[in-house]
Amino acid sequence: MKEHSWSANLLLLITAMIWGGSFIVVKEALSLIHPLQVIAYRFTLAFIFLLAFYHKRALENWKDHLIPGVSLGFLLGSAFIAQTYGLSHTAPSTSAFITGLNVVLVAVFQAAFYRRTLPCSSIFGVLLATVGLSILTWNGRLLFSLGELLTLCCAVLFALHIVATGKVVSTHRAETITLYQSGAVALAAWILLLFCSPQLSKCTLLPLPAWPALIYLGFLSTGVAYLFQTLAQRRTTPVHTAIILSAEPAFAALFTVLLGYEELTCGLVLGGFLIIVGMILTSK
């Protein structure tokens, strides 16, 4: 059984804070450039950042690390495509809270994959989180909007990524896995951009205001944050990882309100509170 060390908790909490701020940054970037450009540039910058520090280890260990890294990259890239397109159709705080449901899903997937029965607290947590999600996204009709449905798909993929990462890093170097993962997502995004929007894949200058957002997303939110998560998961379990990262939507809501992007409403507070309580109960 892995121990929940204070250093792993600190790395994950810093990651949650960085990711909480990224929802506003992505929203700003999406107003200037295409969603696939956001993903392609942020993961390319992250790959360059990680390559500068870990190129020797990556070359030495590529035979054992390339396929696991690319596999994790496939899950992560799919999650980011769903999240980025979803965020172009929904509010940053709503996107953050729905994405945060991955903590519930991590517990469910862990139970399913390892054939363990969920405790009563986890079942109650799932119900609470579902109610919170309904309050948060209710718009007078029974169907979620496209943005919320895409973000829910993203939460499923992020949960699978956390569970898979926990298994991979138990036998592989975290830094090398993170590097190959970032490279795989960047390459996939550029290929998709080439086929979906050929005119955008050409070497044209991006709007200058987009670069601060891309630098934050590339170096901090992707390079540093995913390195921290992968390092932390060597010393803790996937479910514990998910519960620490559940602080992400709280940071996102705090930043969106403080920076004036959204008003603090009863629905936002109640829905977010129930989701976070559900996350905590599910992770017990």
C-alpha positions as CSV (number, residue, x, y, z in Angstrom):
1,M,0.0,0.0,0.0
2,K,1.4,3.4,-1.0
3,E,1.8,6.1,1.7
4,H,0.3,9.5,1.2
5,S,3.5,11.5,1.8
6,W,3.4,15.2,2.5
7,S,5.6,15.9,-0.6
8,A,3.2,14.1,-2.9
9,N,0.2,16.0,-1.3
10,L,2.1,19.3,-1.9
11,L,2.9,18.5,-5.5
12,L,-0.8,17.6,-6.2
13,L,-2.1,20.7,-4.4
14,I,0.2,22.9,-6.5
15,T,-1.0,21.1,-9.6
16,A,-4.7,21.6,-8.6
17,M,-4.0,25.4,-8.1
18,I,-2.3,25.7,-11.5
19,W,-5.1,23.8,-13.2
20,G,-7.7,25.9,-11.4
21,G,-6.3,29.0,-13.0
22,S,-6.0,27.4,-16.4
23,F,-9.8,27.4,-17.1
24,I,-9.8,31.2,-17.4
25,V,-6.6,31.1,-19.4
26,V,-8.0,28.5,-21.9
27,K,-11.2,30.5,-22.2
28,E,-9.2,33.6,-23.1
29,A,-7.0,31.7,-25.6
30,L,-10.2,30.2,-27.3
31,S,-11.4,33.7,-28.0
32,L,-8.2,34.3,-30.1
33,I,-7.3,30.9,-31.7
34,H,-8.7,27.5,-32.7
35,P,-9.2,24.8,-29.9
36,L,-6.8,22.4,-31.7
37,Q,-4.2,25.2,-31.8
38,V,-4.5,25.7,-28.1
39,I,-3.8,21.9,-27.5
40,A,-1.0,21.7,-30.1
41,Y,0.9,24.7,-28.9
42,R,0.5,24.0,-25.2
43,F,1.8,20.4,-25.5
44,T,4.5,21.4,-27.9
45,L,5.8,23.9,-25.4
46,A,5.5,21.4,-22.6
47,F,7.4,18.8,-24.6
48,I,10.2,21.3,-25.3
49,F,10.4,22.3,-21.6
50,L,10.6,18.6,-20.5
51,L,13.0,17.7,-23.3
52,A,15.4,20.4,-22.1
53,F,15.7,18.8,-18.7
54,Y,15.2,15.1,-19.4
55,H,16.5,14.4,-22.9
56,K,19.3,12.1,-21.7
57,R,16.9,9.9,-19.6
58,A,14.4,9.9,-22.5
59,L,17.0,8.6,-24.9
60,E,18.3,6.0,-22.5
61,N,14.9,4.6,-21.6
62,W,12.9,5.0,-24.8
63,K,12.4,1.3,-25.5
64,D,10.6,0.7,-22.2
65,H,8.9,4.1,-21.9
66,L,7.8,5.0,-25.4
67,I,4.7,2.8,-25.7
68,P,3.4,3.4,-22.2
69,G,4.0,7.2,-22.6
70,V,2.2,7.3,-26.0
71,S,-0.7,5.3,-24.5
72,L,-1.2,7.7,-21.7
73,G,-0.8,10.5,-24.3
74,F,-3.8,9.1,-26.2
75,L,-6.0,9.2,-23.1
76,L,-4.8,12.6,-22.1
77,G,-5.1,14.1,-25.6
78,S,-8.6,12.8,-26.0
79,A,-9.5,14.3,-22.7
80,F,-8.1,17.7,-23.6
81,I,-9.9,17.7,-27.0
82,A,-13.2,17.1,-25.2
83,Q,-12.4,19.6,-22.5
84,T,-11.2,22.4,-24.8
85,Y,-14.1,22.1,-27.2
86,G,-16.5,21.9,-24.3
87,L,-15.0,25.0,-22.7
88,S,-15.8,27.0,-25.8
89,H,-19.5,26.3,-25.1
90,T,-19.7,26.6,-21.3
91,A,-18.5,28.8,-18.4
92,P,-15.0,28.2,-16.8
93,S,-16.4,27.4,-13.4
94,T,-19.0,24.9,-14.8
95,S,-16.3,23.2,-16.9
96,A,-14.0,23.0,-13.8
97,F,-16.7,21.4,-11.6
98,I,-17.8,18.9,-14.2
99,T,-14.1,18.0,-14.9
100,G,-13.7,17.6,-11.2
101,L,-16.1,14.7,-11.3
102,N,-13.2,12.5,-12.4
103,V,-12.5,11.9,-8.7
104,V,-15.8,10.1,-8.4
105,L,-15.1,8.2,-11.6
106,V,-11.6,7.2,-10.4
107,A,-13.1,5.5,-7.4
108,V,-15.7,3.7,-9.5
109,F,-13.1,2.6,-12.1
110,Q,-10.7,1.4,-9.4
111,A,-13.6,-0.7,-7.9
112,A,-14.5,-2.1,-11.4
113,F,-11.0,-2.9,-12.6
114,Y,-9.9,-4.5,-9.4
115,R,-13.3,-6.0,-8.6
116,R,-13.7,-4.2,-5.3
117,T,-17.1,-3.3,-3.8
118,L,-17.7,0.4,-3.3
119,P,-18.3,1.3,0.4
120,C,-21.5,3.0,1.4
121,S,-19.7,6.4,1.7
122,S,-18.6,6.2,-1.9
123,I,-22.1,5.3,-3.2
124,F,-23.5,8.3,-1.2
125,G,-20.7,10.5,-2.6
126,V,-21.6,9.5,-6.2
127,L,-25.3,10.4,-5.5
128,L,-24.3,13.8,-3.9
129,A,-22.0,14.6,-6.8
130,T,-24.7,13.8,-9.3
131,V,-27.1,16.1,-7.6
132,G,-24.5,18.8,-7.4
133,L,-23.8,18.4,-11.1
134,S,-27.5,18.7,-11.9
135,I,-27.8,21.9,-9.9
136,L,-24.7,23.4,-11.4
137,T,-25.7,22.7,-15.0
138,W,-29.5,23.0,-14.9
139,N,-30.8,25.3,-17.6
140,G,-34.5,24.6,-17.6
141,R,-34.4,21.5,-19.7
142,L,-33.5,17.9,-19.2
143,L,-30.6,17.7,-21.6
144,F,-27.1,19.1,-21.0
145,S,-25.7,21.5,-23.5
146,L,-23.0,20.3,-25.9
147,G,-20.3,22.0,-23.9
148,E,-21.3,20.2,-20.7
149,L,-21.7,16.8,-22.4
150,L,-18.2,17.2,-23.9
151,T,-16.8,18.1,-20.5
152,L,-18.4,15.1,-18.9
153,C,-16.7,12.9,-21.5
154,C,-13.5,14.7,-20.6
155,A,-14.0,13.8,-16.9
156,V,-14.3,10.1,-17.8
157,L,-11.1,10.2,-19.9
158,F,-9.2,12.1,-17.1
159,A,-10.3,9.5,-14.6
160,L,-9.0,6.7,-16.9
161,H,-5.8,8.6,-17.3
162,I,-5.2,8.9,-13.5
163,V,-5.9,5.2,-13.0
164,A,-3.6,4.2,-15.9
165,T,-0.9,6.6,-14.8
166,G,-0.9,5.0,-11.3
167,K,-0.2,1.7,-12.9
168,V,2.4,2.9,-15.3
169,V,4.6,4.9,-12.9
170,S,4.9,2.0,-10.5
171,T,7.4,0.4,-12.9
172,H,8.6,3.4,-15.1
173,R,10.4,6.7,-14.6
174,A,7.9,9.5,-14.1
175,E,9.9,12.2,-16.0
176,T,10.4,10.1,-19.1
177,I,6.8,9.0,-19.2
178,T,5.6,12.6,-18.9
179,L,7.9,13.7,-21.7
180,Y,6.7,11.0,-24.2
181,Q,3.1,11.6,-23.1
182,S,3.4,15.3,-23.9
183,G,5.1,14.6,-27.2
184,A,2.4,12.2,-28.2
185,V,-0.4,14.7,-27.5
186,A,1.4,17.5,-29.4
187,L,2.0,15.3,-32.4
188,A,-1.7,14.1,-32.5
189,A,-3.0,17.6,-32.2
190,W,-0.8,18.9,-35.1
191,I,-2.0,16.0,-37.2
192,L,-5.7,16.6,-36.4
193,L,-5.1,20.3,-37.1
194,L,-3.6,19.5,-40.5
195,F,-6.7,17.5,-41.5
196,C,-9.4,19.5,-39.8
197,S,-8.2,23.0,-40.5
198,P,-5.3,22.9,-43.0
199,Q,-5.1,26.7,-43.2
200,L,-4.4,26.9,-39.4
201,S,-1.6,24.4,-39.4
202,K,0.5,26.6,-41.7
203,C,3.3,28.7,-40.2
204,T,1.3,31.8,-39.6
205,L,1.9,34.2,-36.8
206,L,-0.5,33.8,-33.8
207,P,-2.1,36.9,-32.3
208,L,0.3,38.4,-29.8
209,P,-2.3,38.4,-26.9
210,A,-2.5,34.6,-27.3
211,W,1.1,34.0,-26.3
212,P,0.9,34.7,-22.5
213,A,-2.0,32.2,-22.3
214,L,-0.1,29.6,-24.3
215,I,3.1,30.1,-22.2
216,Y,1.1,29.6,-19.0
217,L,-0.7,26.6,-20.4
218,G,2.5,25.1,-22.0
219,F,5.1,25.5,-19.3
220,L,3.0,25.7,-16.1
221,S,-0.3,23.9,-16.7
222,T,1.1,21.1,-18.8
223,G,4.9,20.7,-18.4
224,V,5.2,21.4,-14.7
225,A,1.7,20.3,-13.6
226,Y,1.8,16.9,-15.3
227,L,5.3,16.3,-14.2
228,F,4.3,17.0,-10.6
229,Q,1.2,14.7,-10.9
230,T,3.3,11.9,-12.3
231,L,6.0,12.2,-9.7
232,A,3.4,12.3,-6.9
233,Q,1.6,9.2,-8.2
234,R,4.8,7.2,-7.5
235,R,4.1,7.8,-3.8
236,T,0.4,7.7,-3.5
237,T,-2.7,5.9,-4.9
238,P,-4.9,7.0,-7.9
239,V,-7.9,7.7,-5.6
240,H,-5.8,9.8,-3.2
241,T,-4.4,11.6,-6.2
242,A,-7.9,12.4,-7.4
243,I,-9.1,13.7,-4.0
244,I,-6.3,16.2,-3.8
245,L,-6.9,17.3,-7.4
246,S,-10.5,17.8,-6.5
247,A,-9.4,21.2,-5.1
248,E,-9.0,22.2,-8.8
249,P,-12.7,23.3,-9.4
250,A,-12.7,25.2,-6.1
251,F,-9.6,27.2,-7.2
252,A,-11.2,27.7,-10.6
253,A,-14.4,29.1,-9.1
254,L,-12.4,31.3,-6.8
255,F,-10.4,32.7,-9.6
256,T,-13.4,33.3,-11.9
257,V,-15.3,35.2,-9.2
258,L,-12.3,37.2,-8.0
259,L,-11.3,38.2,-11.5
260,G,-14.9,39.2,-12.4
261,Y,-15.6,36.6,-15.0
262,E,-18.7,35.3,-13.2
263,E,-21.0,36.3,-10.3
264,L,-21.2,34.3,-7.2
265,T,-24.6,32.6,-7.3
266,C,-26.4,30.2,-5.0
267,G,-26.5,27.6,-7.7
268,L,-22.7,27.8,-8.2
269,V,-22.0,27.6,-4.4
270,L,-24.5,24.8,-3.7
271,G,-23.7,22.7,-6.8
272,G,-20.0,23.0,-6.3
273,F,-20.2,22.3,-2.6
274,L,-22.2,19.1,-3.2
275,I,-19.7,17.9,-5.9
276,I,-16.7,18.5,-3.6
277,V,-18.4,16.7,-0.7
278,G,-19.3,13.8,-3.0
279,M,-15.6,13.7,-4.2
280,I,-14.4,13.6,-0.6
281,L,-16.8,10.8,0.4
282,T,-16.0,8.8,-2.7
283,S,-12.3,8.9,-1.9
284,K,-12.6,7.5,1.6
